[in-house]
Amino acid sequence: MTLLSRRELLRTGAAGIGLAAIGTLQLLAQDDEPALRGAFADQLVRTPRQTEGPFYPDHLPLDTDNDLIIVNDSITPAIGVVTHLSGRVLDARGNPVRNALVEIWQVDSNGVYLHSGSNNHGQRDKNFQGFGRFLTASSGEYYFRTIKPVAYPGRTPHIHFALKAKGMEKFTTQCYSKGEPRNKRDFVLNGIRDPKARAAVIIDFTPVKSSSIGEFAAKFDIVLGITPSA
C-alpha cells in the first residue's frame, strides 16, 4: 500500500485509490443541487438529533485533521477497513451550509474510543486518530478518511457527528451501516421513532471497485432543521 503524505492527502481531499470514488460522489452531489434547492427541498428528511454519548474525547489529540488513518506524520496506518466518508451539510431549504465545523469520532478496530473511560482503554490502537474535523466550503461538502465502523459493547457499529456553525446550537447525531444485523437491537438508533428519520441515518458502505486493498466509500448528507446565520 502506498500512502500519500499528510500534505498531499489534505490538498486532494482523498487518498490514493479512493480518489476516483470520492470524485464520483462529489459530481453526484453537484448534480443534485438544483433539485434540492427547488421543488424537492420540501421533501428533504431532516437529520434527527442524537445523543453525543459519553465518549467525546476527554483529551483532544494534537492531530485533529480529516485523515484518521494516519496520526501526524507516522508511516504506520491504523488497523481497519479504510473508508472514505463524505457528504454535505444542508440547511432546512436544501442549501449548502458554508463554514460548518464537522467533527467525527468513533471507536478503533478494537472497539475503543479516544477517551480515558472507554472500555478496554489499554487496547486502543495508537495509530488511529479516533477524532477528526473538517470545515465546509461553499458547497457544504465534508470529507474524512477513516475506518469502517465496528461495534462498541452494547452498541451497533456507528460514527458520531457534531456540527457547529454560526447562529446555531451545536448539533449532534450518528450514522450507521445499512444491513448491519445489530441495528435492530440498538437502543439509540431505535430511539428514533419516525421510520423516515431513522432511515436517513443508515447509510451504504460500498466497496471501492478500483481499490486493491478493499477500501469502502460512504456518503452521509446532514440536513439541519434550521438555516444558520451567514
URURFEN-V813748 format. One record per run of one state. SS is the DSSP state (A for helix, B for strand, O for the rest). FROM is the first residue (numbers start at 1). LEN is the number of residues. Records with the same first field share a line. If there is no record, write none. Layout:
BEGIN
SS->FROM-LEN  FROM-LEN
END
This chain:
BEGIN
O->1-5  13-3  38-1  44-23  68-14  91-5  97-4  106-15  124-7  136-5  148-10  165-6  178-3  186-3  192-3  201-1  204-1  208-8  220-2  224-7
A->6-7  16-22  39-5  121-3  181-5  189-3  195-6
B->67-1  82-9  96-1  101-5  131-5  141-7  158-7  171-7  202-2  205-3  216-4  222-2
END
